[in-house]
Amino acid sequence: MAAVEAKTKNAWAKELTLVVSFSGWGLHIITATVSSYSKYATMINKAAPYNYPNREMPGKPSNRESLPALKL
């Protein structure tokens, strides 16, 4: 543990920008995994399918020719 502390102090003294950016990145990863948003986003993603069994999405035209705006 003392070696990690010594390396951190040395890096803080020499490369402050890198230490701060890695600390911010690590904090972002930790808070993103434990936030309530990711809990509910995971629940929604499990409930809603990403793809449809017959490869057709309801409400989406199957080809460009069926779009009325392109028939001008």
FIGU-28686 format. One record per residue: residue number from 1; residue in one letter; x, y, z of N, C-alpha, C, CB in turn. Coordinates in Angstrom, 3 decimals. Glycine has a CB too. Layout:
<lummar=NUM | marlum=A | n.px=X | n.py=Y | n.pz=Z | ca.px=X | ca.py=Y | ca.pz=Z | c.px=X | c.py=Y | c.pz=Z | cb.px=X | cb.py=Y | cb.pz=Z> $
...
END
This chain:
<lummar=1 | marlum=M | n.px=0.827 | n.py=-1.187 | n.pz=0.000 | ca.px=0.000 | ca.py=0.000 | ca.pz=0.000 | c.px=0.873 | c.py=1.253 | c.pz=0.000 | cb.px=-0.942 | cb.py=-0.003 | cb.pz=1.208> $
<lummar=2 | marlum=A | n.px=1.990 | n.py=1.170 | n.pz=0.670 | ca.px=2.897 | ca.py=2.319 | ca.pz=0.729 | c.px=3.497 | c.py=2.603 | c.pz=-0.645 | cb.px=4.017 | cb.py=2.071 | cb.pz=1.756> $
<lummar=3 | marlum=A | n.px=3.724 | n.py=1.549 | n.pz=-1.419 | ca.px=4.286 | ca.py=1.739 | ca.pz=-2.761 | c.px=3.287 | c.py=2.452 | c.pz=-3.668 | cb.px=4.689 | cb.py=0.384 | cb.pz=-3.377> $
<lummar=4 | marlum=V | n.px=2.011 | n.py=2.101 | n.pz=-3.552 | ca.px=0.974 | ca.py=2.758 | ca.pz=-4.357 | c.px=0.866 | c.py=4.221 | c.pz=-3.963 | cb.px=-0.394 | cb.py=2.052 | cb.pz=-4.186> $
<lummar=5 | marlum=E | n.px=0.927 | n.py=4.482 | n.pz=-2.673 | ca.px=0.853 | ca.py=5.865 | ca.pz=-2.194 | c.px=2.053 | c.py=6.677 | c.pz=-2.679 | cb.px=0.780 | cb.py=5.899 | cb.pz=-0.659> $
<lummar=6 | marlum=A | n.px=3.229 | n.py=6.075 | n.pz=-2.649 | ca.px=4.431 | ca.py=6.778 | ca.pz=-3.108 | c.px=4.356 | c.py=7.065 | c.pz=-4.605 | cb.px=5.690 | cb.py=5.954 | cb.pz=-2.790> $
<lummar=7 | marlum=K | n.px=3.874 | n.py=6.096 | n.pz=-5.388 | ca.px=3.744 | ca.py=6.307 | ca.pz=-6.834 | c.px=2.707 | c.py=7.380 | c.pz=-7.140 | cb.px=3.364 | cb.py=4.996 | cb.pz=-7.538> $
<lummar=8 | marlum=T | n.px=1.624 | n.py=7.399 | n.pz=-6.382 | ca.px=0.588 | ca.py=8.414 | ca.pz=-6.595 | c.px=1.122 | c.py=9.807 | c.pz=-6.275 | cb.px=-0.651 | cb.py=8.111 | cb.pz=-5.733> $
<lummar=9 | marlum=K | n.px=1.843 | n.py=9.935 | n.pz=-5.175 | ca.px=2.420 | ca.py=11.238 | ca.pz=-4.824 | c.px=3.435 | c.py=11.688 | c.pz=-5.867 | cb.px=3.082 | cb.py=11.176 | cb.pz=-3.441> $
<lummar=10 | marlum=N | n.px=4.234 | n.py=10.750 | n.pz=-6.360 | ca.px=5.228 | ca.py=11.077 | ca.pz=-7.373 | c.px=4.549 | c.py=11.506 | c.pz=-8.672 | cb.px=6.155 | cb.py=9.877 | cb.pz=-7.625> $
<lummar=11 | marlum=A | n.px=3.518 | n.py=10.783 | n.pz=-9.079 | ca.px=2.789 | ca.py=11.139 | ca.pz=-10.300 | c.px=2.068 | c.py=12.467 | c.pz=-10.130 | cb.px=1.784 | cb.py=10.037 | cb.pz=-10.671> $
<lummar=12 | marlum=W | n.px=1.529 | n.py=12.723 | n.pz=-8.951 | ca.px=0.826 | ca.py=13.988 | ca.pz=-8.688 | c.px=1.798 | c.py=15.165 | c.pz=-8.819 | cb.px=0.178 | cb.py=13.975 | cb.pz=-7.269> $
<lummar=13 | marlum=A | n.px=3.019 | n.py=14.964 | n.pz=-8.365 | ca.px=4.007 | ca.py=16.040 | ca.pz=-8.435 | c.px=4.485 | c.py=16.278 | c.pz=-9.864 | cb.px=5.196 | cb.py=15.719 | cb.pz=-7.538> $
<lummar=14 | marlum=K | n.px=4.611 | n.py=15.195 | n.pz=-10.653 | ca.px=5.174 | ca.py=15.338 | ca.pz=-11.996 | c.px=4.110 | c.py=15.566 | c.pz=-13.068 | cb.px=5.980 | cb.py=14.113 | cb.pz=-12.343> $
<lummar=15 | marlum=E | n.px=3.068 | n.py=14.787 | n.pz=-13.053 | ca.px=2.057 | ca.py=14.812 | ca.pz=-14.124 | c.px=0.668 | c.py=15.035 | c.pz=-13.530 | cb.px=2.086 | cb.py=13.488 | cb.pz=-14.943> $
<lummar=16 | marlum=L | n.px=0.400 | n.py=16.228 | n.pz=-13.099 | ca.px=-0.868 | ca.py=16.545 | ca.pz=-12.449 | c.px=-2.048 | c.py=16.354 | c.pz=-13.400 | cb.px=-0.847 | cb.py=17.978 | cb.pz=-11.926> $
<lummar=17 | marlum=T | n.px=-1.877 | n.py=16.725 | n.pz=-14.660 | ca.px=-2.975 | ca.py=16.624 | ca.pz=-15.628 | c.px=-3.406 | c.py=15.178 | c.pz=-15.831 | cb.px=-2.561 | cb.py=17.235 | cb.pz=-16.968> $
<lummar=18 | marlum=L | n.px=-2.446 | n.py=14.281 | n.pz=-15.948 | ca.px=-2.788 | ca.py=12.870 | ca.pz=-16.140 | c.px=-3.483 | c.py=12.287 | c.pz=-14.914 | cb.px=-1.534 | cb.py=12.062 | cb.pz=-16.456> $
<lummar=19 | marlum=V | n.px=-2.987 | n.py=12.611 | n.pz=-13.748 | ca.px=-3.591 | ca.py=12.081 | ca.pz=-12.519 | c.px=-5.024 | c.py=12.567 | c.pz=-12.378 | cb.px=-2.767 | cb.py=12.495 | cb.pz=-11.283> $
<lummar=20 | marlum=V | n.px=-5.259 | n.py=13.832 | n.pz=-12.645 | ca.px=-6.611 | ca.py=14.379 | ca.pz=-12.519 | c.px=-7.534 | c.py=13.771 | c.pz=-13.562 | cb.px=-6.592 | cb.py=15.909 | cb.pz=-12.658> $
<lummar=21 | marlum=S | n.px=-7.054 | n.py=13.583 | n.pz=-14.798 | ca.px=-7.921 | ca.py=13.013 | ca.pz=-15.830 | c.px=-8.254 | c.py=11.557 | c.pz=-15.528 | cb.px=-7.258 | cb.py=13.125 | cb.pz=-17.204> $
<lummar=22 | marlum=F | n.px=-7.273 | n.py=10.786 | n.pz=-15.068 | ca.px=-7.562 | ca.py=9.394 | ca.pz=-14.724 | c.px=-8.466 | c.py=9.299 | c.pz=-13.502 | cb.px=-6.266 | cb.py=8.630 | cb.pz=-14.472> $
<lummar=23 | marlum=S | n.px=-8.300 | n.py=10.208 | n.pz=-12.560 | ca.px=-9.175 | ca.py=10.210 | ca.pz=-11.383 | c.px=-10.606 | c.py=10.541 | c.pz=-11.780 | cb.px=-8.670 | cb.py=11.216 | cb.pz=-10.332> $
<lummar=24 | marlum=G | n.px=-10.766 | n.py=11.523 | n.pz=-12.655 | ca.px=-12.108 | ca.py=11.877 | ca.pz=-13.126 | c.px=-12.744 | c.py=10.754 | c.pz=-13.902 | cb.px=-12.059 | cb.py=13.119 | cb.pz=-13.983> $
<lummar=25 | marlum=W | n.px=-11.960 | n.py=10.084 | n.pz=-14.737 | ca.px=-12.468 | ca.py=8.958 | ca.pz=-15.520 | c.px=-12.899 | c.py=7.818 | c.pz=-14.596 | cb.px=-11.397 | cb.py=8.464 | cb.pz=-16.520> $
<lummar=26 | marlum=G | n.px=-12.079 | n.py=7.522 | n.pz=-13.606 | ca.px=-12.423 | ca.py=6.459 | ca.pz=-12.664 | c.px=-13.672 | c.py=6.780 | c.pz=-11.868 | cb.px=-11.273 | cb.py=6.208 | cb.pz=-11.722> $
<lummar=27 | marlum=L | n.px=-13.801 | n.py=8.029 | n.pz=-11.447 | ca.px=-14.997 | ca.py=8.446 | ca.pz=-10.717 | c.px=-16.234 | c.py=8.332 | c.pz=-11.598 | cb.px=-14.842 | cb.py=9.885 | cb.pz=-10.206> $
<lummar=28 | marlum=H | n.px=-16.100 | n.py=8.684 | n.pz=-12.856 | ca.px=-17.223 | ca.py=8.580 | ca.pz=-13.792 | c.px=-17.663 | c.py=7.128 | c.pz=-13.956 | cb.px=-16.841 | cb.py=9.172 | cb.pz=-15.159> $
<lummar=29 | marlum=I | n.px=-16.734 | n.py=6.220 | n.pz=-14.112 | ca.px=-17.067 | ca.py=4.799 | ca.pz=-14.280 | c.px=-17.758 | c.py=4.261 | c.pz=-13.029 | cb.px=-15.795 | cb.py=3.972 | cb.pz=-14.585> $
<lummar=30 | marlum=I | n.px=-17.255 | n.py=4.612 | n.pz=-11.869 | ca.px=-17.834 | ca.py=4.104 | ca.pz=-10.620 | c.px=-19.247 | c.py=4.641 | c.pz=-10.416 | cb.px=-16.949 | cb.py=4.485 | cb.pz=-9.421> $
<lummar=31 | marlum=T | n.px=-19.445 | n.py=5.939 | n.pz=-10.614 | ca.px=-20.775 | ca.py=6.506 | ca.pz=-10.391 | c.px=-21.769 | c.py=6.052 | c.pz=-11.448 | cb.px=-20.702 | cb.py=8.021 | cb.pz=-10.372> $
<lummar=32 | marlum=A | n.px=-21.300 | n.py=5.795 | n.pz=-12.661 | ca.px=-22.216 | ca.py=5.329 | ca.pz=-13.708 | c.px=-22.731 | c.py=3.927 | c.pz=-13.414 | cb.px=-21.523 | cb.py=5.351 | cb.pz=-15.069> $
<lummar=33 | marlum=T | n.px=-21.922 | n.py=3.103 | n.pz=-12.805 | ca.px=-22.362 | ca.py=1.737 | ca.pz=-12.530 | c.px=-23.286 | c.py=1.645 | c.pz=-11.327 | cb.px=-21.169 | cb.py=0.850 | cb.pz=-12.313> $
<lummar=34 | marlum=V | n.px=-23.217 | n.py=2.578 | n.pz=-10.414 | ca.px=-24.056 | ca.py=2.494 | ca.pz=-9.218 | c.px=-25.210 | c.py=3.490 | c.pz=-9.225 | cb.px=-23.216 | cb.py=2.713 | cb.pz=-7.991> $
<lummar=35 | marlum=S | n.px=-25.398 | n.py=4.213 | n.pz=-10.305 | ca.px=-26.464 | ca.py=5.214 | ca.pz=-10.328 | c.px=-27.826 | c.py=4.553 | c.pz=-10.535 | cb.px=-26.204 | cb.py=6.251 | cb.pz=-11.435> $
<lummar=36 | marlum=S | n.px=-28.866 | n.py=5.245 | n.pz=-10.127 | ca.px=-30.216 | ca.py=4.714 | ca.pz=-10.305 | c.px=-30.619 | c.py=4.749 | c.pz=-11.774 | cb.px=-31.223 | cb.py=5.507 | cb.pz=-9.461> $
<lummar=37 | marlum=Y | n.px=-30.046 | n.py=5.669 | n.pz=-12.548 | ca.px=-30.353 | ca.py=5.715 | ca.pz=-13.982 | c.px=-29.947 | c.py=4.416 | c.pz=-14.662 | cb.px=-29.643 | cb.py=6.905 | cb.pz=-14.650> $
<lummar=38 | marlum=S | n.px=-28.767 | n.py=3.910 | n.pz=-14.366 | ca.px=-28.336 | ca.py=2.679 | ca.pz=-15.021 | c.px=-29.179 | c.py=1.494 | c.pz=-14.563 | cb.px=-26.856 | cb.py=2.414 | cb.pz=-14.738> $
<lummar=39 | marlum=K | n.px=-29.698 | n.py=1.534 | n.pz=-13.347 | ca.px=-30.578 | ca.py=0.464 | ca.pz=-12.873 | c.px=-31.847 | c.py=0.425 | c.pz=-13.714 | cb.px=-30.928 | cb.py=0.659 | cb.pz=-11.380> $
<lummar=40 | marlum=Y | n.px=-32.482 | n.py=1.577 | n.pz=-13.891 | ca.px=-33.732 | ca.py=1.611 | ca.pz=-14.645 | c.px=-33.501 | c.py=1.438 | c.pz=-16.142 | cb.px=-34.461 | cb.py=2.916 | cb.pz=-14.386> $
<lummar=41 | marlum=A | n.px=-32.378 | n.py=1.925 | n.pz=-16.656 | ca.px=-32.065 | ca.py=1.717 | ca.pz=-18.071 | c.px=-31.868 | c.py=0.235 | c.pz=-18.357 | cb.px=-30.806 | cb.py=2.510 | cb.pz=-18.473> $
<lummar=42 | marlum=T | n.px=-31.240 | n.py=-0.479 | n.pz=-17.443 | ca.px=-31.058 | ca.py=-1.920 | ca.pz=-17.609 | c.px=-32.398 | c.py=-2.638 | c.pz=-17.569 | cb.px=-30.128 | cb.py=-2.475 | cb.pz=-16.523> $
<lummar=43 | marlum=M | n.px=-33.283 | n.py=-2.224 | n.pz=-16.670 | ca.px=-34.604 | ca.py=-2.853 | ca.pz=-16.590 | c.px=-35.397 | c.py=-2.627 | c.pz=-17.876 | cb.px=-35.386 | cb.py=-2.305 | cb.pz=-15.384> $
<lummar=44 | marlum=I | n.px=-35.331 | n.py=-1.420 | n.pz=-18.434 | ca.px=-36.053 | ca.py=-1.122 | ca.pz=-19.673 | c.px=-35.458 | c.py=-1.907 | c.pz=-20.834 | cb.px=-36.016 | cb.py=0.389 | cb.pz=-19.976> $
<lummar=45 | marlum=N | n.px=-34.140 | n.py=-1.988 | n.pz=-20.908 | ca.px=-33.494 | ca.py=-2.711 | ca.pz=-22.000 | c.px=-33.807 | c.py=-4.201 | c.pz=-21.958 | cb.px=-31.992 | cb.py=-2.500 | cb.pz=-21.952> $
<lummar=46 | marlum=K | n.px=-34.004 | n.py=-4.753 | n.pz=-20.781 | ca.px=-34.373 | ca.py=-6.165 | ca.pz=-20.686 | c.px=-35.818 | c.py=-6.388 | c.pz=-21.115 | cb.px=-34.167 | cb.py=-6.675 | cb.pz=-19.259> $
<lummar=47 | marlum=A | n.px=-36.681 | n.py=-5.399 | n.pz=-20.883 | ca.px=-38.100 | ca.py=-5.552 | ca.pz=-21.201 | c.px=-38.402 | c.py=-5.280 | c.pz=-22.668 | cb.px=-38.925 | cb.py=-4.628 | cb.pz=-20.335> $
<lummar=48 | marlum=A | n.px=-37.691 | n.py=-4.362 | n.pz=-23.291 | ca.px=-37.969 | ca.py=-3.980 | ca.pz=-24.681 | c.px=-37.010 | c.py=-4.712 | c.pz=-25.615 | cb.px=-37.846 | cb.py=-2.438 | cb.pz=-24.872> $
<lummar=49 | marlum=P | n.px=-37.529 | n.py=-5.344 | n.pz=-26.657 | ca.px=-36.636 | ca.py=-6.062 | ca.pz=-27.580 | c.px=-35.879 | c.py=-5.093 | c.pz=-28.486 | cb.px=-37.439 | cb.py=-7.058 | cb.pz=-28.437> $
<lummar=50 | marlum=Y | n.px=-34.653 | n.py=-5.454 | n.pz=-28.815 | ca.px=-33.871 | ca.py=-4.645 | ca.pz=-29.737 | c.px=-34.193 | c.py=-4.995 | c.pz=-31.183 | cb.px=-32.382 | cb.py=-4.830 | cb.pz=-29.472> $
<lummar=51 | marlum=N | n.px=-34.524 | n.py=-6.222 | n.pz=-31.432 | ca.px=-34.850 | ca.py=-6.628 | ca.pz=-32.796 | c.px=-36.166 | c.py=-7.400 | c.pz=-32.783 | cb.px=-33.706 | cb.py=-7.488 | cb.pz=-33.412> $
<lummar=52 | marlum=Y | n.px=-36.807 | n.py=-7.419 | n.pz=-33.895 | ca.px=-38.094 | ca.py=-8.080 | ca.pz=-34.013 | c.px=-37.898 | c.py=-9.429 | c.pz=-34.696 | cb.px=-39.100 | cb.py=-7.200 | cb.pz=-34.798> $
<lummar=53 | marlum=P | n.px=-38.694 | n.py=-10.425 | n.pz=-34.356 | ca.px=-38.455 | ca.py=-11.774 | ca.pz=-34.872 | c.px=-38.560 | c.py=-11.875 | c.pz=-36.397 | cb.px=-39.432 | cb.py=-12.731 | cb.pz=-34.244> $
<lummar=54 | marlum=N | n.px=-39.452 | n.py=-11.093 | n.pz=-37.026 | ca.px=-39.596 | ca.py=-11.195 | ca.pz=-38.478 | c.px=-38.811 | c.py=-10.111 | c.pz=-39.209 | cb.px=-41.063 | cb.py=-11.112 | cb.pz=-38.864> $
<lummar=55 | marlum=R | n.px=-37.934 | n.py=-9.422 | n.pz=-38.518 | ca.px=-37.057 | ca.py=-8.384 | ca.pz=-39.064 | c.px=-37.805 | c.py=-7.192 | c.pz=-39.643 | cb.px=-36.184 | cb.py=-8.974 | cb.pz=-40.124> $
<lummar=56 | marlum=E | n.px=-39.047 | n.py=-6.989 | n.pz=-39.262 | ca.px=-39.807 | ca.py=-5.831 | ca.pz=-39.701 | c.px=-40.144 | c.py=-4.990 | c.pz=-38.474 | cb.px=-41.099 | cb.py=-6.257 | cb.pz=-40.468> $
<lummar=57 | marlum=M | n.px=-39.934 | n.py=-3.716 | n.pz=-38.593 | ca.px=-40.263 | ca.py=-2.820 | ca.pz=-37.493 | c.px=-41.591 | c.py=-2.155 | c.pz=-37.794 | cb.px=-39.150 | cb.py=-1.761 | cb.pz=-37.272> $
<lummar=58 | marlum=P | n.px=-42.551 | n.py=-2.232 | n.pz=-36.886 | ca.px=-43.832 | ca.py=-1.584 | ca.pz=-37.134 | c.px=-43.676 | c.py=-0.069 | c.pz=-37.174 | cb.px=-44.848 | cb.py=-1.983 | cb.pz=-36.065> $
<lummar=59 | marlum=G | n.px=-44.354 | n.py=0.556 | n.pz=-38.128 | ca.px=-44.309 | ca.py=2.000 | ca.pz=-38.242 | c.px=-43.146 | c.py=2.524 | c.pz=-39.058 | cb.px=-44.262 | cb.py=2.593 | cb.pz=-36.901> $
<lummar=60 | marlum=K | n.px=-42.314 | n.py=1.647 | n.pz=-39.579 | ca.px=-41.182 | ca.py=2.073 | ca.pz=-40.396 | c.px=-41.383 | c.py=1.543 | c.pz=-41.809 | cb.px=-39.827 | cb.py=1.574 | cb.pz=-39.796> $
<lummar=61 | marlum=P | n.px=-41.278 | n.py=2.398 | n.pz=-42.835 | ca.px=-41.462 | ca.py=1.919 | ca.pz=-44.199 | c.px=-40.385 | c.py=0.907 | c.pz=-44.577 | cb.px=-41.448 | cb.py=3.091 | cb.pz=-45.178> $
<lummar=62 | marlum=S | n.px=-40.767 | n.py=-0.064 | n.pz=-45.379 | ca.px=-39.823 | ca.py=-1.119 | ca.pz=-45.726 | c.px=-38.812 | c.py=-0.678 | c.pz=-46.775 | cb.px=-40.568 | cb.py=-2.331 | cb.pz=-46.220> $
<lummar=63 | marlum=N | n.px=-39.177 | n.py=0.295 | n.pz=-47.627 | ca.px=-38.224 | ca.py=0.785 | ca.pz=-48.611 | c.px=-38.429 | c.py=2.277 | c.pz=-48.843 | cb.px=-38.360 | cb.py=0.010 | cb.pz=-49.931> $
<lummar=64 | marlum=R | n.px=-37.499 | n.py=2.903 | n.pz=-49.539 | ca.px=-37.548 | ca.py=4.351 | ca.pz=-49.729 | c.px=-38.661 | c.py=4.764 | c.pz=-50.680 | cb.px=-36.217 | cb.py=4.854 | cb.pz=-50.251> $
<lummar=65 | marlum=E | n.px=-39.056 | n.py=3.903 | n.pz=-51.601 | ca.px=-40.085 | ca.py=4.259 | ca.pz=-52.573 | c.px=-41.450 | c.py=4.445 | c.pz=-51.924 | cb.px=-40.171 | cb.py=3.198 | cb.pz=-53.647> $
<lummar=66 | marlum=S | n.px=-41.641 | n.py=3.878 | n.pz=-50.768 | ca.px=-42.936 | ca.py=4.000 | ca.pz=-50.110 | c.px=-43.065 | c.py=5.295 | c.pz=-49.303 | cb.px=-43.163 | cb.py=2.809 | cb.pz=-49.206> $
<lummar=67 | marlum=L | n.px=-42.031 | n.py=6.106 | n.pz=-49.266 | ca.px=-42.106 | ca.py=7.371 | ca.pz=-48.543 | c.px=-42.778 | c.py=8.424 | c.pz=-49.413 | cb.px=-40.700 | cb.py=7.842 | cb.pz=-48.112> $
<lummar=68 | marlum=P | n.px=-43.848 | n.py=9.054 | n.pz=-48.940 | ca.px=-44.558 | ca.py=10.035 | ca.pz=-49.767 | c.px=-43.733 | c.py=11.290 | c.pz=-50.053 | cb.px=-45.849 | cb.py=10.430 | cb.pz=-49.091> $
<lummar=69 | marlum=A | n.px=-42.816 | n.py=11.658 | n.pz=-49.196 | ca.px=-42.035 | ca.py=12.877 | ca.pz=-49.410 | c.px=-41.070 | c.py=12.736 | c.pz=-50.580 | cb.px=-41.264 | cb.py=13.234 | cb.pz=-48.150> $
<lummar=70 | marlum=L | n.px=-40.689 | n.py=11.523 | n.pz=-50.922 | ca.px=-39.749 | ca.py=11.322 | ca.pz=-52.022 | c.px=-40.441 | c.py=11.207 | c.pz=-53.376 | cb.px=-38.927 | cb.py=10.085 | cb.pz=-51.772> $
<lummar=71 | marlum=K | n.px=-41.763 | n.py=11.225 | n.pz=-53.409 | ca.px=-42.503 | ca.py=11.077 | ca.pz=-54.666 | c.px=-42.869 | c.py=12.422 | c.pz=-55.267 | cb.px=-43.762 | cb.py=10.256 | cb.pz=-54.443> $
<lummar=72 | marlum=L | n.px=-42.105 | n.py=13.439 | n.pz=-55.021 | ca.px=-42.403 | ca.py=14.770 | ca.pz=-55.553 | c.px=-42.007 | c.py=14.899 | c.pz=-57.001 | cb.px=-41.704 | cb.py=15.830 | cb.pz=-54.742> $
END
